Amino acid sequence: MAFKTKTGHVLLNPQEKRAKAFAELKSGVKRTNSGAYKLDDKKKAMRLTAEERAYRSGYIAAQNDSARAYNATHGRKKRKN
């Protein structure tokens, strides 16, 4: 669930931030927290640079490592339907 601040900015939880990073890596285009494409001054979609791709890949890898470490310590939880 995304939260809006008093100024109207959308804040994402870690799961939503990860989904945003996946979507940006797949499309190669930057997105806002609300899901719209970010546009430059010429109204063209802003492409990701190599550094931005690396940052997003690293973020996703860190999330995976954290989840694996948690599951190794606490065991995998089953979802209740």
C-alpha positions as CSV (number, residue, x, y, z in Angstrom):
1,M,0.0,0.0,0.0
2,A,1.5,3.3,-1.0
3,F,1.2,6.3,1.3
4,K,0.8,9.9,0.3
5,T,2.5,12.7,2.2
6,K,0.9,16.1,2.9
7,T,2.7,17.4,-0.2
8,G,1.2,14.7,-2.4
9,H,4.4,12.6,-2.7
10,V,3.8,8.8,-2.9
11,L,5.9,6.7,-0.6
12,L,6.5,3.0,-1.3
13,N,7.0,0.1,1.0
14,P,10.0,-2.2,0.2
15,Q,7.9,-4.7,-1.8
16,E,6.5,-1.9,-4.0
17,K,9.9,-0.4,-4.4
18,R,11.2,-3.8,-5.5
19,A,8.4,-4.1,-8.0
20,K,9.1,-0.7,-9.3
21,A,12.8,-1.6,-9.8
22,F,11.8,-4.7,-11.7
23,A,9.5,-2.8,-14.0
24,E,12.1,-0.1,-14.7
25,L,14.8,-2.8,-15.5
26,K,12.4,-4.6,-17.8
27,S,11.3,-1.5,-19.7
28,G,14.5,0.4,-19.4
29,V,12.5,3.6,-18.6
30,K,12.3,5.5,-15.3
31,R,8.9,5.5,-13.5
32,T,7.4,7.7,-10.8
33,N,6.2,6.1,-7.6
34,S,2.7,6.2,-8.9
35,G,3.7,4.1,-11.9
36,A,3.7,6.8,-14.7
37,Y,6.8,7.2,-16.9
38,K,9.1,10.0,-16.0
39,L,9.4,12.6,-18.8
40,D,12.2,14.9,-19.7
41,D,11.8,18.6,-20.7
42,K,11.0,17.4,-24.3
43,K,8.2,15.1,-23.1
44,K,10.2,12.0,-23.9
45,A,10.5,9.1,-21.5
46,M,13.7,9.1,-19.5
47,R,15.9,6.1,-20.2
48,L,17.9,4.4,-17.4
49,T,21.7,4.9,-17.4
50,A,24.1,2.0,-16.8
51,E,24.7,3.3,-13.3
52,E,20.9,3.4,-12.6
53,R,20.5,-0.1,-13.9
54,A,23.3,-1.3,-11.7
55,Y,21.8,0.4,-8.6
56,R,18.4,-1.2,-9.2
57,S,19.9,-4.7,-9.8
58,G,21.9,-4.3,-6.6
59,Y,18.8,-3.3,-4.7
60,I,16.9,-6.4,-5.9
61,A,19.9,-8.6,-5.1
62,A,20.1,-7.2,-1.6
63,Q,16.4,-7.8,-1.1
64,N,16.8,-11.5,-2.2
65,D,19.8,-11.9,0.1
66,S,17.9,-10.5,3.0
67,A,14.9,-12.8,2.4
68,R,17.1,-15.8,2.1
69,A,18.9,-15.0,5.4
70,Y,15.6,-14.5,7.1
71,N,14.2,-17.8,5.8
72,A,17.3,-19.6,6.8
73,T,17.1,-18.3,10.3
74,H,13.3,-18.5,10.9
75,G,12.2,-21.1,8.4
76,R,9.9,-20.4,5.5
77,K,6.4,-19.2,6.5
78,K,3.4,-20.7,4.8
79,R,0.6,-18.4,3.8
80,K,-2.8,-18.9,5.3
81,N,-5.7,-18.7,2.8
